[in-house]
Amino acid sequence: MLLSELSHPNQLHGLTVSQLEEIACQIRERHLQVVSTSGGHLGPGLGVVELTLALYQTLDLDFDKVVWDVGHQGYPHKLITGRFSQFDSLRQQNGVAGYLKRSESKFDHFGAGHASTSISAALGMAIARDRKGENYKCVAVIGDGALTGGMALEAINHAGHLPNTPLVVVLNDNDMSISPPVGALSSYLNKVRVSPPLQFLSDSVQESVKNIPLIGKDIPEELKNIKGSVRRLAVPKVGAVFEELGFTYMGPIDGHDIGNLVNTFNAAHKLKKPVLVHVVTTKGKGYPYAEADQVGYHAQSAFDLTTGKSIPSKKPKPVSYSKIFGQTLLKICEQDSKVVGITAAMATGTGLDILQRNIPDQYIDVGIAEQHAVTLAAGMSCDGLKPVVAIYSTFLQRAFDQLIHDVGIQNLPVSFVLDRAGIVGADGPTHQGQYDISYMRSIPNFVLMAPKDESELQRMLITSINHNGPTALRIPRGSGLGVAVMDEGWEPLNIGEAEILEEGNDILILGIGPIINEASLKKLQDHKATMKAQGKIMVEAAESIPKNGYFFNPTAIRIDSIDEIDGEKFGPILHFISFASVKLDAVIDEVNKTGYGLTMGAHTRILEKAKKIFKKGKIGNFYLNRDIVGAVVGVQPFGGQGLSGTGPKAGGPNYLHSFVVEKTFTDNVMATGGNIDLLNKNNE
């Protein structure tokens, strides 16, 4: 059978081992052909070809469900589930996604771009299956690197407490995540590679021991009455760990021996309980360059299949932001032993591999454990170290609680470097770093930075490390602008001080800060001076503004007509007018005539009056009996009418949902004149 003829994985049923091995060769050929042209994840998929074929031969994929962790390993799965002809469109717009995607195929049972989720998802499916009284198999495939993630361990712990819930977990042990896995669990996995697979032949203690190599028929005296000791001898140490957690452990199994894999999976499916099958594979199997450099060939841009070398760009590209960060941090670490770089299995991607090679004592890789990385850094900062945590923006989302609780609230001096911030392109929606600005801005005490070029990146990094509080530095993916950088002597930036790049009056330049620029500040100051000369300043805050930056004292100004305000006055200025209640309609008309209609607020106990104001006012946002605060961008409706416009902030992903959710209206009994005594009476 040809791989191109496979439209359904069930067509693998009945094929011989040699036929499956031939298809395995075709998968690798197609895999290499496409990735070498379009780029993508190379090593992970090459390593699981035989595993995928053997597993799918033992399942009925019309009913059974397989959940792949992350999706790096998912390319062979895609090739045998009807996407062979479309595979040339891998990671392209409207093409085959780089990760499993539920909307793409009925065989993609769970989409994931972040590690350590497969066991939780598969267990959820197994529980749903049992509650519905159905009978299909649920399998989770997870790598040894992903197994270090806390979520995976939480799922294993839960599954082990459900002894009557059939679930197969396939541990793809290739001794690699993206960077080499770290930690005690990964060390165990590495040790058992050289251990022969040992299995129980029966429940009989004596029969089991009799068949253990090097023991034979002579049963040691100390084992005769200790059944638990037999288990500890009969399975590798890591196997004993899973056995104690409630799983039946099988392995380690050669991940490239299809015949043995098929037999093992068939045996695992017969056990009506949680089972872990330990499969040892070689990352990059079948392509010598990928086998020799498993880190470098985890993911590749377009490359020459013959030489294994990346195809050079037609135009030379400047050094990447990640590399500039890594080189700069190395220099800082050389000068300050208290600075420590921390990553979560992303040394190469973040540029921290430079620090790892040169000063390993100031480098820490926690594995795929973003939450731990954040809180670890918080603890280090409490005792005087200066941690710099480099994690992809998309992966730092997993540690949102730790950012708030362990760093932000305590105002600890931890520096975060968010690599791949912003749009990252072909890696797809799970890897876009587009949420960090919104979620980081909501965390107390954090200072958020984004460099305009490589040189400013260096200055922001030293600013972050020197700042006595938490910071987050966003770094885009890819090459810089080619701006000259310094080897040392970087000057810190003044936090809160804007930089004027160009002055003019024909275009509006938007920046970050209380007031945009010097010209905007002068407009407010001139207006305030005019009002002051007319005796209309009512309240003016004390002179306590920062020396650096463009700040304006909060000021309240009483005016007689709205016409006295010549254009928008963006700043901490409150203009107010007194008017007779009978002239309410006229006041609203005057407001509408300005052409601006972003936000209006009203304070009244009379509901009919509030409704009248809301109906008559040409505004986008209306606040009743509360402070006038803008909606949360991207979450709540936000936009205006007329000259205020709507812009990109209007709506948000939850906007339409707001129209289909039942609303609750609560009346303030005290405010509307109800009997307050009712609130004070006991239930008699």
Summary of the structure (lengths in Angstrom):
residues: 684
radius of gyration: 31.7
end to end distance: 82.6
largest distance: 108.1
contacts: 2111
relative contact order: 0.06
helix: 38%
strand: 14%
